[in-house]
Amino acid sequence: MKIVIDGRFIKQTGIGRYIEEMVEQVLLLDKKNEYVLIVREKDKDLISLKAKNLSLLPVDMDWYNFKEQIRLAKIIESQKPDLVHFTNFNFPLRYRGKFVMTIHDLTLLHFQNIRKRGVGTLKYKVRDQARRLAMRQGVKRAKMILVDSEYVKEDIAGTYHVRRNKIVVAPLAGEAAYQRARVDLEKYGINKPFLFYTGNAYPHKNLERLILAFGRLTTKYLLDYQLVIGGKKDDFHEGLEEEVKKSGLSERVIFTGFVSDAELAGLYKAATLYVLPSLSEGFGLPGLEAMSYGLPVVSSNATCLPEVLEDAAVYFNPRSVNDMAAVVAKVLADKDLQAKLVKKGYKQIKKYSWRKTAKITLEVYEKILRQNK
């Protein structure tokens, strides 16, 4: 059978990591089916995935645009696939073949990520309606839906009134951490013990409250730390930087911008604590990744995070700046608690593996392909 996988996100954070790790393990498990991985032309030479039953299909096409809607279906149809795996909710609405879809979360339905500049409100609303249509049609038309957590499964079932046996949980993993850590802390202005966060800065990531809570750590609790925020800068990061400057915290709140894998590993290893303040996650992969580097984790108690991290993290109310600051201060003051969190973290990451993710995914493929016979 021929399976086409939409891998255009493959070199992006989050979804890209999921695609690369999952596909690699699927190829190790399945030698009989033929796989075609759709990738962006600009990424094809960066992809190290290799197998006799894998071919890459480069396309000059990003996501969430008209080109995706107009051309992608034709490209997929030309491959004559038995099954297509759309690895995110965006898919060409005119495609009528059999497909499975991964939906990582419904955050875009619950939160508005409007940029302060760049994308105007009207343009955002148009794109938002298009995303909602794609999500609704994807849930309706997919043969099966893969999700990262039980929380997302219940969210989809409740929001779209879809039967639960159509939704399969295939958890992600925090394994295979990059071991060759190398970072020059002075280059980024890091000269104190620091709290760490990495990822994007969309409003639902709750970084504004994190920065406010950090400010209280330095004033109310008199703690001498820095807060390091890693991730490629966008308008949201720049807006936060402006607020930090106004509050006089520029020397203490560091925005690194994009960092290499080695630098990211170095930041994880050098940090005192990882803080995950998000209001909404489908899985919360950075929390597990932090644990894989032996970093204690303090997390929001929202959505799936307690499900994924369990008792290996200490939780706070993400909508309360006071609670966030108090919980972080408590963990920073308790070295024994930090050691216990590190120990529990190492155990927690062993509950997840990309091999398990791939095995569940392959079982879904095979179930749908059997229906073709």
C-alpha positions in Angstrom: 0.0 0.0 0.0 1.1 3.6 -0.6 0.9 6.1 2.2 1.5 9.8 1.7 2.5 11.9 4.7 2.3 15.7 4.7 5.7 16.6 6.3 5.9 20.2 5.3 6.3 21.3 8.9 9.3 19.0 9.4 11.9 21.6 10.2 9.7 23.7 12.4 9.6 23.3 16.2 6.8 21.3 17.8 4.9 19.7 14.9 8.1 19.4 13.0 9.8 17.4 15.8 6.7 15.2 16.0 6.8 14.5 12.2 10.5 13.7 12.0 10.6 11.4 15.1 7.3 9.6 14.3 8.2 9.0 10.6 11.7 7.7 11.5 10.2 5.2 13.8 7.4 4.2 11.5 10.0 3.4 8.8 11.9 1.2 11.3 8.7 -0.7 12.1 7.2 -1.0 8.6 9.2 -2.3 5.7 6.3 -3.5 3.5 4.3 -0.3 2.7 5.6 2.5 0.5 5.9 6.0 2.0 5.9 9.3 0.3 6.9 12.3 2.5 5.8 15.7 1.2 8.4 18.3 2.2 9.1 21.9 1.4 11.7 22.4 -1.4 13.8 24.5 0.9 14.0 21.7 3.5 14.7 18.7 1.3 18.5 18.8 1.7 18.2 19.1 5.5 16.2 15.8 5.9 18.2 12.8 7.1 15.4 10.3 7.0 16.3 7.4 4.7 14.7 4.0 3.9 14.2 1.8 0.9 10.4 2.3 1.1 10.6 6.1 1.5 10.7 8.8 -1.2 10.6 12.6 -0.7 8.2 14.8 -2.6 9.5 18.4 -2.5 6.9 21.1 -3.1 7.1 24.9 -3.2 4.4 25.4 -0.7 4.0 26.6 2.9 0.8 26.2 5.0 -2.4 28.1 5.8 -2.6 29.7 2.4 -4.5 29.5 -1.0 -1.7 27.6 -2.7 -2.1 24.8 -0.2 -5.9 24.7 -0.9 -5.6 24.9 -4.7 -2.5 22.8 -5.5 -1.8 20.3 -2.7 -4.8 18.1 -3.5 -3.7 17.7 -7.1 -0.1 16.9 -6.0 -1.4 14.2 -3.6 -3.8 12.7 -6.1 -1.0 12.4 -8.7 0.6 9.9 -6.3 -2.5 7.7 -6.2 -2.2 7.0 -2.5 -4.1 4.4 -0.6 -4.0 6.6 2.5 -2.9 10.1 3.4 -1.7 11.3 6.8 -2.2 15.1 7.4 0.0 15.8 10.3 -1.9 18.9 11.3 -5.5 20.1 10.9 -4.7 22.1 7.8 -5.5 20.1 4.7 -6.8 20.8 1.2 -10.6 20.8 1.5 -11.0 19.5 -2.1 -9.1 16.3 -1.3 -11.6 13.4 -1.3 -9.4 10.4 -0.7 -9.0 8.4 2.5 -7.0 10.2 5.2 -6.1 10.2 8.8 -5.4 13.5 10.6 -3.4 14.5 13.6 -4.9 17.3 15.7 -2.5 18.4 18.3 -4.9 20.7 20.2 -7.8 23.1 19.7 -5.9 26.1 21.1 -6.7 28.1 18.0 -10.4 27.7 18.7 -10.1 28.8 22.3 -7.6 31.7 22.0 -7.0 34.5 19.6 -3.4 35.0 18.6 -3.7 38.4 17.0 -0.3 40.2 16.4 0.0 43.8 17.5 1.4 44.6 14.1 1.9 42.7 10.8 -1.4 40.8 10.5 -4.4 43.1 10.9 -7.6 42.2 12.7 -9.6 41.7 9.6 -7.0 39.5 8.0 -6.7 37.5 11.2 -10.5 37.0 11.3 -10.5 35.7 7.7 -7.7 33.2 8.4 -9.4 32.2 11.7 -12.6 31.3 9.9 -10.6 29.3 7.3 -8.8 27.4 10.1 -12.1 26.7 11.8 -13.6 25.4 8.6 -10.5 23.1 8.0 -10.7 21.8 11.5 -14.4 21.1 11.3 -14.2 19.4 8.0 -11.1 17.5 9.0 -12.8 16.1 12.1 -15.8 15.1 10.0 -14.1 13.5 7.0 -11.0 11.9 8.5 -11.2 8.1 8.8 -9.5 8.4 12.2 -8.0 11.2 14.2 -4.7 11.0 16.1 -4.2 13.3 19.2 -1.4 13.8 21.7 -3.3 13.4 24.9 -6.5 12.3 26.6 -7.3 15.9 27.2 -7.3 16.7 23.5 -9.4 13.6 22.8 -12.1 14.8 25.2 -11.9 18.4 23.9 -12.5 17.2 20.3 -15.2 14.8 21.2 -17.0 17.5 23.2 -16.5 20.3 20.8 -17.5 18.4 17.6 -19.7 15.7 19.1 -17.6 13.0 17.4 -17.5 9.4 18.6 -14.6 8.7 20.9 -13.6 5.5 19.1 -12.7 7.6 16.1 -10.0 9.4 18.1 -6.8 7.7 19.1 -4.3 9.0 21.6 -0.7 8.7 20.4 1.4 10.5 23.0 4.6 12.3 22.0 8.0 11.8 23.7 10.7 13.8 25.4 13.5 11.3 24.6 16.6 11.6 22.4 17.7 14.9 23.9 20.6 16.6 22.1 23.6 15.6 24.2 26.4 17.8 22.7 25.5 20.8 24.8 27.5 23.9 24.0 26.4 27.5 24.8 28.2 30.8 25.6 26.1 32.3 28.3 28.0 35.6 28.3 27.1 36.0 24.6 23.4 36.3 25.7 24.1 38.4 28.7 23.4 35.5 31.1 25.5 36.1 34.3 23.2 34.8 37.1 21.4 31.6 37.9 18.3 31.6 35.6 14.8 30.3 35.0 14.3 29.0 31.5 11.4 28.9 29.0 11.6 28.0 25.3 9.0 28.1 22.6 6.9 30.6 20.8 5.3 33.6 22.5 1.7 33.4 21.4 -0.7 35.0 23.9 -1.9 31.6 25.2 1.7 30.8 26.2 1.1 33.3 29.0 4.6 34.8 29.0 3.3 38.2 30.0 2.2 36.8 33.4 5.4 34.8 33.6 7.4 38.1 33.3 5.2 39.8 35.9 5.6 36.8 38.3 9.4 37.0 37.7 9.3 40.6 38.6 7.7 39.7 41.9 10.5 37.1 42.5 13.0 39.9 42.4 11.1 42.5 44.4 8.8 40.6 46.9 11.0 37.5 47.3 14.4 39.3 46.7 15.7 36.5 44.6 18.7 37.2 42.4 17.9 35.3 39.2 17.5 36.0 35.5 14.7 34.8 33.3 15.8 33.4 29.9 13.2 33.1 27.1 14.4 31.1 24.2 12.9 30.8 20.7 13.0 32.5 17.3 11.7 36.1 17.7 8.5 37.3 16.2 6.1 40.2 16.8 4.9 38.7 20.0 8.5 38.4 21.4 9.2 42.0 20.3 6.1 43.2 22.1 7.2 41.5 25.3 10.7 42.9 25.0 9.2 46.4 24.8 7.2 45.8 28.0 10.4 44.4 29.7 12.3 47.6 28.8 9.5 49.8 30.3 9.6 47.8 33.5 13.3 48.2 33.9 14.0 44.4 33.8 16.1 44.3 30.6 19.2 43.1 32.4 17.2 40.3 34.1 14.9 39.1 31.3 16.9 37.7 28.4 15.4 37.0 24.9 17.9 34.7 23.1 16.2 34.5 19.7 16.9 31.4 17.7 19.4 29.0 19.2 21.0 25.9 17.7 20.3 22.4 19.1 23.7 22.5 20.9 22.9 25.9 22.5 19.4 24.8 23.5 20.8 21.7 25.2 23.3 24.0 26.9 20.6 26.3 28.2 18.6 23.4 29.5 21.6 22.1 31.3 22.7 25.4 32.7 19.3 26.5 34.0 18.1 26.2 37.6 14.4 25.7 36.8 12.2 25.2 33.8 8.9 27.2 33.9 5.9 26.2 31.7 3.3 28.9 32.2 0.9 28.0 29.3 -2.8 28.4 29.4 -3.3 25.7 26.7 -1.2 22.8 25.4 -1.9 19.6 23.6 1.0 17.8 25.2 3.6 20.2 26.6 6.7 18.6 25.1 9.3 21.1 26.5 8.3 20.0 30.0 9.4 16.5 29.2 12.5 17.7 27.3 13.5 19.8 30.4 13.2 16.6 32.5 15.4 14.7 30.1 18.2 17.2 30.9 17.8 16.8 34.6 16.0 20.1 35.1 13.3 20.6 37.7 9.9 21.7 36.2 7.3 24.1 37.5 4.2 24.1 35.4 0.8 25.5 34.8 -2.0 23.2 35.9 -4.0 24.0 32.7 -5.3 21.5 30.1 -3.2 18.4 29.5 -0.1 19.3 31.6 -0.9 17.5 34.8 -1.9 14.4 32.7 1.5 14.4 30.8 3.9 15.5 33.6 2.0 13.9 36.5 3.8 14.3 39.9 7.2 15.0 38.2 6.3 18.8 38.2 5.0 21.3 40.8 1.9 23.2 39.6 0.5 26.7 39.8 -2.6 28.5 38.6 -1.4 30.1 35.3 -4.0 33.0 35.6 -2.6 34.1 39.0 0.7 36.0 38.9 0.8 35.7 42.7 0.4 31.9 42.7 3.0 31.5 39.9 5.6 33.6 41.8 4.9 31.9 45.1 5.2 28.4 43.7 8.4 29.2 41.8 9.9 30.8 44.9 9.0 27.8 47.0 10.8 25.4 44.6 13.8 27.7 44.3 14.1 27.7 48.1 13.9 23.9 48.5 17.0 22.0 47.1 15.6 18.7 48.4 12.4 19.3 46.4 14.4 20.2 43.3 16.3 16.9 43.6 13.1 14.9 44.0 11.7 16.6 40.9 14.8 15.7 38.9 14.5 12.1 40.0 10.8 11.9 39.2 11.4 13.6 35.9 13.9 10.9 34.7 11.2 8.3 35.6 8.5 10.3 33.9 10.2 10.6 30.5 10.6 6.8 30.4 6.8 6.5 30.1 6.9 7.9 26.6 8.8 7.0 23.5 8.7 7.9 19.8 8.6 4.1 19.1 5.3 3.9 21.0 4.0 7.0 19.1 4.9 5.3 15.8 3.5 1.9 16.8 0.1 3.4 17.6 0.2 5.5 14.3 1.0 2.4 12.3 -1.8 0.5 13.9 -4.2 3.3 12.8 -2.8 3.1 9.2 -3.2 -0.6 9.0 -6.8 -0.5 10.4 -7.8 1.9 7.7 -5.9 0.1 4.9 -7.6 -3.2 5.8 -10.8 -1.4 5.0 -9.5 -0.8 1.5 -9.2 -4.5 0.7 
